[in-house]
Amino acid sequence: MREWSDDRKENPLEQVHPGHDLPARRRDDEGDFHDLMPSTCPDCGCTFYQAKDDPSIIWEPGTAWEETCRDRECHCHNDPVIGARRS
C-alpha cells in the first residue's frame, strides 16, 4: 500500500489513482461530493474547477498560479471560492 506524502496536499485535485481515468471529485461547502470539470478563468487564464452537476459550484486556484497567469491579483487568487458559489 502506498503512503500518502505531503505533496498531495499541494495538489488536492490530483487523481487518487494515477494512470486510471477516474474523475477528480471534491466536496462542496455543504459536504456533498461532485465530479469536477476544468475551466479557465476569463480574467487571468488560470484553471479552476466546476462541479459537473452544478457548474455554479466552483473551486478556484487560490495561491496555485500557473506560469501563464496574466493577473496574480485576480479574484480567483486573492479571494478564492472553494466548493461554493461565487456571490
N, CA, C and O atoms as a Tinker XYZ file with bonds, in Angstrom:
   348  protein
     1  N      0.840000   -1.182000    0.000000    73     2
     2  CA     0.000000    0.000000    0.000000    64     1     3
     3  C      0.882000    1.242000    0.000000    63     2     4     5
     4  O      1.881000    1.296000    0.718000    81     3
     5  N      0.523000    2.223000   -0.789000    73     3     6
     6  CA     1.292000    3.453000   -0.924000    64     5     7
     7  C      1.003000    4.401000    0.234000    63     6     8     9
     8  O     -0.151000    4.600000    0.613000    81     7
     9  N      2.066000    4.984000    0.794000    73     7    10
    10  CA     1.865000    6.012000    1.809000    64     9    11
    11  C      1.644000    7.340000    1.119000    63    10    12    13
    12  O      2.283000    7.633000    0.109000    81    11
    13  N      0.745000    8.143000    1.655000    73    11    14
    14  CA     0.466000    9.448000    1.072000    64    13    15
    15  C      1.512000   10.435000    1.548000    63    14    16    17
    16  O      1.827000   10.482000    2.737000    81    15
    17  N      2.045000   11.210000    0.649000    73    15    18
    18  CA     3.046000   12.203000    1.011000    64    17    19
    19  C      2.393000   13.571000    1.106000    63    18    20    21
    20  O      1.262000   13.765000    0.658000    81    19
    21  N      3.113000   14.519000    1.694000    73    19    22
    22  CA     2.582000   15.868000    1.866000    64    21    23
    23  C      2.309000   16.568000    0.545000    63    22    24    25
    24  O      1.495000   17.490000    0.504000    81    23
    25  N      2.976000   16.151000   -0.560000    73    23    26
    26  CA     2.767000   16.844000   -1.827000    64    25    27
    27  C      1.348000   16.667000   -2.351000    63    26    28    29
    28  O      0.923000   17.439000   -3.211000    81    27
    29  N      0.600000   15.679000   -1.865000    73    27    30
    30  CA    -0.802000   15.532000   -2.275000    64    29    31
    31  C     -1.630000   16.683000   -1.731000    63    30    32    33
    32  O     -2.639000   17.047000   -2.336000    81    31
    33  N     -1.233000   17.270000   -0.604000    73    31    34
    34  CA    -1.943000   18.413000   -0.043000    64    33    35
    35  C     -1.786000   19.628000   -0.935000    63    34    36    37
    36  O     -2.677000   20.475000   -0.994000    81    35
    37  N     -0.644000   19.723000   -1.639000    73    35    38
    38  CA    -0.394000   20.854000   -2.522000    64    37    39
    39  C     -1.267000   20.794000   -3.773000    63    38    40    41
    40  O     -1.598000   21.838000   -4.335000    81    39
    41  N     -1.643000   19.607000   -4.217000    73    39    42
    42  CA    -2.455000   19.448000   -5.415000    64    41    43
    43  C     -3.635000   18.543000   -5.085000    63    42    44    45
    44  O     -3.631000   17.370000   -5.459000    81    43
    45  N     -4.659000   19.071000   -4.382000    73    43    46
    46  CA    -5.773000   18.218000   -3.966000    64    45    47
    47  C     -6.618000   17.701000   -5.115000    63    46    48    49
    48  O     -7.449000   16.815000   -4.914000    81    47
    49  N     -6.424000   18.236000   -6.320000    73    47    50
    50  CA    -7.228000   17.780000   -7.445000    64    49    51
    51  C     -6.537000   16.672000   -8.225000    63    50    52    53
    52  O     -7.049000   16.210000   -9.245000    81    51
    53  N     -5.362000   16.242000   -7.742000    73    51    54
    54  CA    -4.680000   15.126000   -8.377000    64    53    55
    55  C     -5.560000   13.887000   -8.270000    63    54    56    57
    56  O     -6.241000   13.688000   -7.264000    81    55
    57  N     -5.546000   13.077000   -9.284000    73    55    58
    58  CA    -6.356000   11.862000   -9.256000    64    57    59
    59  C     -5.883000   10.941000   -8.145000    63    58    60    61
    60  O     -4.691000   10.870000   -7.847000    81    59
    61  N     -6.808000   10.250000   -7.547000    73    59    62
    62  CA    -6.493000    9.330000   -6.463000    64    61    63
    63  C     -5.736000    8.118000   -6.986000    63    62    64    65
    64  O     -4.871000    7.585000   -6.292000    81    63
    65  N     -6.046000    7.682000   -8.185000    73    63    66
    66  CA    -5.408000    6.511000   -8.775000    64    65    67
    67  C     -4.679000    6.932000  -10.053000    63    66    68    69
    68  O     -5.259000    6.866000  -11.137000    81    67
    69  N     -3.412000    7.366000   -9.945000    73    67    70
    70  CA    -2.670000    7.802000  -11.133000    64    69    71
    71  C     -2.664000    6.729000  -12.208000    63    70    72    73
    72  O     -2.526000    5.543000  -11.908000    81    71
    73  N     -2.810000    7.141000  -13.446000    73    71    74
    74  CA    -2.809000    6.209000  -14.559000    64    73    75
    75  C     -4.180000    5.653000  -14.895000    63    74    76    77
    76  O     -4.334000    4.958000  -15.899000    81    75
    77  N     -5.174000    5.947000  -14.075000    73    75    78
    78  CA    -6.541000    5.497000  -14.327000    64    77    79
    79  C     -7.384000    6.710000  -14.659000    63    78    80    81
    80  O     -7.148000    7.798000  -14.133000    81    79
    81  N     -8.341000    6.535000  -15.509000    73    79    82
    82  CA    -9.165000    7.652000  -15.955000    64    81    83
    83  C    -10.370000    7.814000  -15.023000    63    82    84    85
    84  O    -11.513000    7.620000  -15.438000    81    83
    85  N    -10.106000    8.169000  -13.771000    73    83    86
    86  CA   -11.173000    8.406000  -12.803000    64    85    87
    87  C    -11.359000    9.907000  -12.652000    63    86    88    89
    88  O    -10.374000   10.647000  -12.645000    81    87
    89  N    -12.577000   10.369000  -12.531000    73    87    90
    90  CA   -12.792000   11.812000  -12.406000    64    89    91
    91  C    -12.296000   12.324000  -11.060000    63    90    92    93
    92  O    -12.365000   11.619000  -10.053000    81    91
    93  N    -11.798000   13.553000  -11.052000    73    91    94
    94  CA   -11.457000   14.215000   -9.797000    64    93    95
    95  C    -12.772000   14.545000   -9.098000    63    94    96    97
    96  O    -13.731000   14.988000   -9.730000    81    95
    97  N    -12.802000   14.324000   -7.801000    73    95    98
    98  CA   -14.009000   14.602000   -7.016000    64    97    99
    99  C    -13.626000   15.442000   -5.816000    63    98   100   101
   100  O    -12.561000   15.253000   -5.229000    81    99
   101  N    -14.493000   16.367000   -5.455000    73    99   102
   102  CA   -14.285000   17.202000   -4.279000    64   101   103
   103  C    -15.610000   17.406000   -3.578000    63   102   104   105
   104  O    -16.678000   17.283000   -4.177000    81   103
   105  N    -15.519000   17.723000   -2.289000    73   103   106
   106  CA   -16.715000   18.066000   -1.508000    64   105   107
   107  C    -16.973000   19.555000   -1.618000    63   106   108   109
   108  O    -16.043000   20.359000   -1.678000    81   107
   109  N    -18.242000   19.911000   -1.643000    73   107   110
   110  CA   -18.597000   21.329000   -1.617000    64   109   111
   111  C    -18.688000   21.784000   -0.165000    63   110   112   113
   112  O    -18.416000   21.003000    0.747000    81   111
   113  N    -19.067000   23.039000    0.054000    73   111   114
   114  CA   -19.122000   23.579000    1.416000    64   113   115
   115  C    -20.248000   22.979000    2.247000    63   114   116   117
   116  O    -20.322000   23.226000    3.451000    81   115
   117  N    -21.125000   22.195000    1.626000    73   115   118
   118  CA   -22.187000   21.506000    2.362000    64   117   119
   119  C    -21.850000   20.029000    2.594000    63   118   120   121
   120  O    -22.640000   19.301000    3.195000    81   119
   121  N    -20.680000   19.588000    2.118000    73   119   122
   122  CA   -20.231000   18.218000    2.342000    64   121   123
   123  C    -20.616000   17.230000    1.260000    63   122   124   125
   124  O    -20.315000   16.043000    1.391000    81   123
   125  N    -21.274000   17.677000    0.186000    73   123   126
   126  CA   -21.666000   16.784000   -0.905000    64   125   127
   127  C    -20.515000   16.642000   -1.903000    63   126   128   129
   128  O    -19.817000   17.612000   -2.194000    81   127
   129  N    -20.321000   15.420000   -2.427000    73   127   130
   130  CA   -19.281000   15.173000   -3.426000    64   129   131
   131  C    -19.760000   15.554000   -4.815000    63   130   132   133
   132  O    -20.938000   15.407000   -5.142000    81   131
   133  N    -18.824000   16.050000   -5.636000    73   131   134
   134  CA   -19.103000   16.413000   -7.032000    64   133   135
   135  C    -17.943000   15.968000   -7.907000    63   134   136   137
   136  O    -16.783000   16.084000   -7.512000    81   135
   137  N    -18.254000   15.454000   -9.108000    73   135   138
   138  CA   -17.235000   15.246000  -10.129000    64   137   139
   139  C    -16.893000   16.623000  -10.670000    63   138   140   141
   140  O    -17.763000   17.487000  -10.781000    81   139
   141  N    -15.613000   16.829000  -11.010000    73   139   142
   142  CA   -15.163000   18.142000  -11.451000    64   141   143
   143  C    -14.838000   18.178000  -12.927000    63   142   144   145
   144  O    -14.465000   17.171000  -13.528000    81   143
   145  N    -14.989000   19.361000  -13.497000    73   143   146
   146  CA   -14.544000   19.608000  -14.863000    64   145   147
   147  C    -13.721000   20.890000  -14.853000    63   146   148   149
   148  O    -14.099000   21.859000  -14.193000    81   147
   149  N    -12.600000   20.910000  -15.576000    73   147   150
   150  CA   -11.760000   22.103000  -15.596000    64   149   151
   151  C    -12.384000   23.214000  -16.426000    63   150   152   153
   152  O    -13.122000   22.962000  -17.378000    81   151
   153  N    -12.077000   24.428000  -16.052000    73   151   154
   154  CA   -12.497000   25.601000  -16.800000    64   153   155
   155  C    -11.374000   26.626000  -16.702000    63   154   156   157
   156  O    -10.429000   26.436000  -15.936000    81   155
   157  N    -11.465000   27.691000  -17.458000    73   155   158
   158  CA   -10.428000   28.718000  -17.472000    64   157   159
   159  C    -10.986000   30.034000  -16.974000    63   158   160   161
   160  O    -12.043000   30.484000  -17.416000    81   159
   161  N    -10.260000   30.648000  -16.044000    73   159   162
   162  CA   -10.662000   31.954000  -15.526000    64   161   163
   163  C    -10.572000   32.981000  -16.658000    63   162   164   165
   164  O     -9.515000   33.112000  -17.275000    81   163
   165  N    -11.651000   33.712000  -16.945000    73   163   166
   166  CA   -11.612000   34.685000  -18.035000    64   165   167
   167  C    -10.727000   35.890000  -17.714000    63   166   168   169
   168  O    -10.307000   36.604000  -18.624000    81   167
   169  N    -10.440000   36.123000  -16.442000    73   167   170
   170  CA    -9.655000   37.297000  -16.055000    64   169   171
   171  C     -8.148000   37.056000  -16.088000    63   170   172   173
   172  O     -7.390000   37.937000  -16.492000    81   171
   173  N     -7.702000   35.851000  -15.659000    73   171   174
   174  CA    -6.259000   35.627000  -15.578000    64   173   175
   175  C     -5.775000   34.436000  -16.406000    63   174   176   177
   176  O     -4.575000   34.297000  -16.638000    81   175
   177  N     -6.691000   33.577000  -16.853000    73   175   178
   178  CA    -6.319000   32.439000  -17.680000    64   177   179
   179  C     -5.960000   31.178000  -16.918000    63   178   180   181
   180  O     -5.660000   30.157000  -17.537000    81   179
   181  N     -5.981000   31.217000  -15.582000    73   179   182
   182  CA    -5.660000   30.032000  -14.780000    64   181   183
   183  C     -6.830000   29.048000  -14.791000    63   182   184   185
   184  O     -7.972000   29.412000  -15.069000    81   183
   185  N     -6.513000   27.808000  -14.485000    73   183   186
   186  CA    -7.526000   26.757000  -14.427000    64   185   187
   187  C     -8.227000   26.783000  -13.079000    63   186   188   189
   188  O     -7.589000   26.887000  -12.032000    81   187
   189  N     -9.545000   26.687000  -13.124000    73   187   190
   190  CA   -10.327000   26.445000  -11.920000    64   189   191
   191  C    -11.258000   25.294000  -12.247000    63   190   192   193
   192  O    -11.322000   24.856000  -13.395000    81   191
   193  N    -11.974000   24.802000  -11.260000    73   191   194
   194  CA   -12.830000   23.631000  -11.476000    64   193   195
   195  C    -14.277000   23.946000  -11.136000    63   194   196   197
   196  O    -14.568000   24.729000  -10.232000    81   195
   197  N    -15.173000   23.316000  -11.882000    73   195   198
   198  CA   -16.611000   23.451000  -11.668000    64   197   199
   199  C    -17.192000   22.063000  -11.430000    63   198   200   201
   200  O    -16.682000   21.069000  -11.946000    81   199
   201  N    -18.264000   22.008000  -10.644000    73   199   202
   202  CA   -18.981000   20.745000  -10.451000    64   201   203
   203  C    -19.709000   20.415000  -11.750000    63   202   204   205
   204  O    -20.393000   21.268000  -12.315000    81   203
   205  N    -19.563000   19.181000  -12.224000    73   203   206
   206  CA   -20.234000   18.787000  -13.470000    64   205   207
   207  C    -21.749000   18.870000  -13.340000    63   206   208   209
   208  O    -22.436000   19.231000  -14.296000    81   207
   209  N    -22.277000   18.535000  -12.156000    73   207   210
   210  CA   -23.733000   18.528000  -11.986000    64   209   211
   211  C    -24.302000   19.909000  -11.650000    63   210   212   213
   212  O    -25.515000   20.106000  -11.716000    81   211
   213  N    -23.440000   20.866000  -11.290000    73   211   214
   214  CA   -23.879000   22.230000  -10.982000    64   213   215
   215  C    -22.701000   23.169000  -11.211000    63   214   216   217
   216  O    -21.970000   23.473000  -10.268000    81   215
   217  N    -22.498000   23.642000  -12.458000    73   215   218
   218  CA   -21.337000   24.461000  -12.789000    64   217   219
   219  C    -21.225000   25.773000  -12.000000    63   218   220   221
   220  O    -20.202000   26.451000  -12.086000    81   219
   221  N    -22.249000   26.136000  -11.244000    73   219   222
   222  CA   -22.127000   27.351000  -10.432000    64   221   223
   223  C    -21.303000   27.097000   -9.166000    63   222   224   225
   224  O    -20.880000   28.047000   -8.508000    81   223
   225  N    -21.069000   25.824000   -8.818000    73   223   226
   226  CA   -20.205000   25.492000   -7.683000    64   225   227
   227  C    -18.789000   25.372000   -8.223000    63   226   228   229
   228  O    -18.526000   24.582000   -9.130000    81   227
   229  N    -17.865000   26.170000   -7.655000    73   227   230
   230  CA   -16.513000   26.247000   -8.205000    64   229   231
   231  C    -15.441000   26.056000   -7.131000    63   230   232   233
   232  O    -15.668000   26.257000   -5.938000    81   231
   233  N    -14.275000   25.663000   -7.610000    73   231   234
   234  CA   -13.063000   25.556000   -6.802000    64   233   235
   235  C    -12.005000   26.361000   -7.532000    63   234   236   237
   236  O    -11.514000   25.933000   -8.577000    81   235
   237  N    -11.646000   27.524000   -6.998000    73   235   238
   238  CA   -10.658000   28.395000   -7.643000    64   237   239
   239  C     -9.259000   28.095000   -7.104000    63   238   240   241
   240  O     -9.119000   27.506000   -6.032000    81   239
   241  N     -8.209000   28.504000   -7.856000    73   239   242
   242  CA    -6.855000   28.077000   -7.523000    64   241   243
   243  C     -6.213000   28.718000   -6.290000    63   242   244   245
   244  O     -5.264000   28.154000   -5.746000    81   243
   245  N     -6.686000   29.849000   -5.843000    73   243   246
   246  CA    -6.030000   30.494000   -4.703000    64   245   247
   247  C     -4.587000   30.833000   -5.046000    63   246   248   249
   248  O     -4.337000   31.504000   -6.047000    81   247
   249  N     -3.633000   30.383000   -4.236000    73   247   250
   250  CA    -2.223000   30.721000   -4.463000    64   249   251
   251  C     -1.535000   29.804000   -5.468000    63   250   252   253
   252  O     -0.325000   29.919000   -5.666000    81   251
   253  N     -2.267000   28.900000   -6.107000    73   251   254
   254  CA    -1.689000   27.994000   -7.101000    64   253   255
   255  C     -1.719000   28.657000   -8.482000    63   254   256   257
   256  O     -2.577000   28.345000   -9.308000    81   255
   257  N     -0.781000   29.567000   -8.722000    73   255   258
   258  CA    -0.712000   30.257000  -10.010000    64   257   259
   259  C     -0.108000   29.355000  -11.063000    63   258   260   261
   260  O      0.762000   28.531000  -10.782000    81   259
   261  N     -0.591000   29.530000  -12.286000    73   259   262
   262  CA     0.016000   28.835000  -13.416000    64   261   263
   263  C      1.064000   29.758000  -14.020000    63   262   264   265
   264  O      0.990000   30.974000  -13.844000    81   263
   265  N      2.033000   29.199000  -14.726000    73   263   266
   266  CA     3.083000   30.008000  -15.349000    64   265   267
   267  C      2.508000   31.039000  -16.310000    63   266   268   269
   268  O      3.076000   32.117000  -16.488000    81   267
   269  N      1.391000   30.709000  -16.923000    73   267   270
   270  CA     0.799000   31.603000  -17.916000    64   269   271
   271  C     -0.205000   32.594000  -17.310000    63   270   272   273
   272  O     -0.904000   33.291000  -18.046000    81   271
   273  N     -0.279000   32.660000  -15.978000    73   271   274
   274  CA    -1.228000   33.558000  -15.314000    64   273   275
   275  C     -0.984000   35.002000  -15.764000    63   274   276   277
   276  O      0.147000   35.488000  -15.733000    81   275
   277  N     -2.061000   35.682000  -16.183000    73   275   278
   278  CA    -1.963000   37.061000  -16.653000    64   277   279
   279  C     -2.162000   38.083000  -15.535000    63   278   280   281
   280  O     -1.823000   39.254000  -15.711000    81   279
   281  N     -2.711000   37.658000  -14.375000    73   279   282
   282  CA    -3.023000   38.619000  -13.311000    64   281   283
   283  C     -3.057000   37.914000  -11.958000    63   282   284   285
   284  O     -4.060000   37.298000  -11.597000    81   283
   285  N     -1.969000   38.006000  -11.223000    73   283   286
   286  CA    -1.908000   37.352000   -9.909000    64   285   287
   287  C     -2.722000   38.102000   -8.851000    63   286   288   289
   288  O     -2.841000   37.640000   -7.717000    81   287
   289  N     -3.266000   39.229000   -9.212000    73   287   290
   290  CA    -4.162000   39.968000   -8.314000    64   289   291
   291  C     -5.631000   39.639000   -8.607000    63   290   292   293
   292  O     -6.534000   40.260000   -8.047000    81   291
   293  N     -5.861000   38.668000   -9.479000    73   291   294
   294  CA    -7.211000   38.252000   -9.866000    64   293   295
   295  C     -7.986000   37.744000   -8.645000    63   294   296   297
   296  O     -7.398000   37.230000   -7.694000    81   295
   297  N     -9.297000   37.895000   -8.688000    73   295   298
   298  CA   -10.164000   37.439000   -7.600000    64   297   299
   299  C    -10.001000   35.952000   -7.308000    63   298   300   301
   300  O    -10.151000   35.536000   -6.159000    81   299
   301  N     -9.698000   35.143000   -8.319000    73   299   302
   302  CA    -9.585000   33.698000   -8.093000    64   301   303
   303  C     -8.329000   33.341000   -7.301000    63   302   304   305
   304  O     -8.207000   32.215000   -6.818000    81   303
   305  N     -7.395000   34.282000   -7.161000    73   303   306
   306  CA    -6.200000   34.073000   -6.350000    64   305   307
   307  C     -6.322000   34.762000   -4.991000    63   306   308   309
   308  O     -5.914000   34.200000   -3.975000    81   307
   309  N     -6.873000   35.959000   -4.965000    73   307   310
   310  CA    -6.924000   36.753000   -3.737000    64   309   311
   311  C     -8.166000   36.527000   -2.894000    63   310   312   313
   312  O     -8.145000   36.768000   -1.687000    81   311
   313  N     -9.239000   36.073000   -3.504000    73   311   314
   314  CA   -10.469000   35.797000   -2.781000    64   313   315
   315  C    -11.099000   34.529000   -3.369000    63   314   316   317
   316  O    -12.219000   34.564000   -3.878000    81   315
   317  N    -10.358000   33.395000   -3.294000    73   315   318
   318  CA   -10.835000   32.186000   -3.980000    64   317   319
   319  C    -12.090000   31.596000   -3.347000    63   318   320   321
   320  O    -12.276000   31.615000   -2.130000    81   319
   321  N    -12.939000   31.073000   -4.222000    73   319   322
   322  CA   -14.127000   30.336000   -3.802000    64   321   323
   323  C    -13.755000   28.857000   -3.847000    63   322   324   325
   324  O    -13.273000   28.367000   -4.868000    81   323
   325  N    -13.977000   28.150000   -2.748000    73   323   326
   326  CA   -13.624000   26.737000   -2.660000    64   325   327
   327  C    -14.883000   25.939000   -2.346000    63   326   328   329
   328  O    -15.345000   25.923000   -1.205000    81   327
   329  N    -15.437000   25.278000   -3.359000    73   327   330
   330  CA   -16.593000   24.412000   -3.157000    64   329   331
   331  C    -17.882000   25.153000   -2.850000    63   330   332   333
   332  O    -18.720000   24.665000   -2.091000    81   331
   333  N    -18.042000   26.326000   -3.436000    73   331   334
   334  CA   -19.243000   27.133000   -3.197000    64   333   335
   335  C    -19.553000   27.936000   -4.465000    63   334   336   337
   336  O    -18.858000   27.837000   -5.476000    81   335
   337  N    -20.602000   28.721000   -4.374000    73   335   338
   338  CA   -20.985000   29.600000   -5.481000    64   337   339
   339  C    -20.424000   30.983000   -5.221000    63   338   340   341
   340  O    -20.486000   31.481000   -4.097000    81   339
   341  N    -19.873000   31.610000   -6.260000    73   339   342
   342  CA   -19.365000   32.993000   -6.117000    64   341   343
   343  C    -20.560000   33.903000   -5.928000    63   342   344   345
   344  O    -21.519000   33.869000   -6.700000    81   343
   345  N    -20.486000   34.719000   -4.883000    73   343   346
   346  CA   -21.634000   35.623000   -4.601000    64   345   347
   347  C    -21.451000   36.967000   -5.250000    63   346   348
   348  O    -22.311000   37.838000   -5.117000    81   347
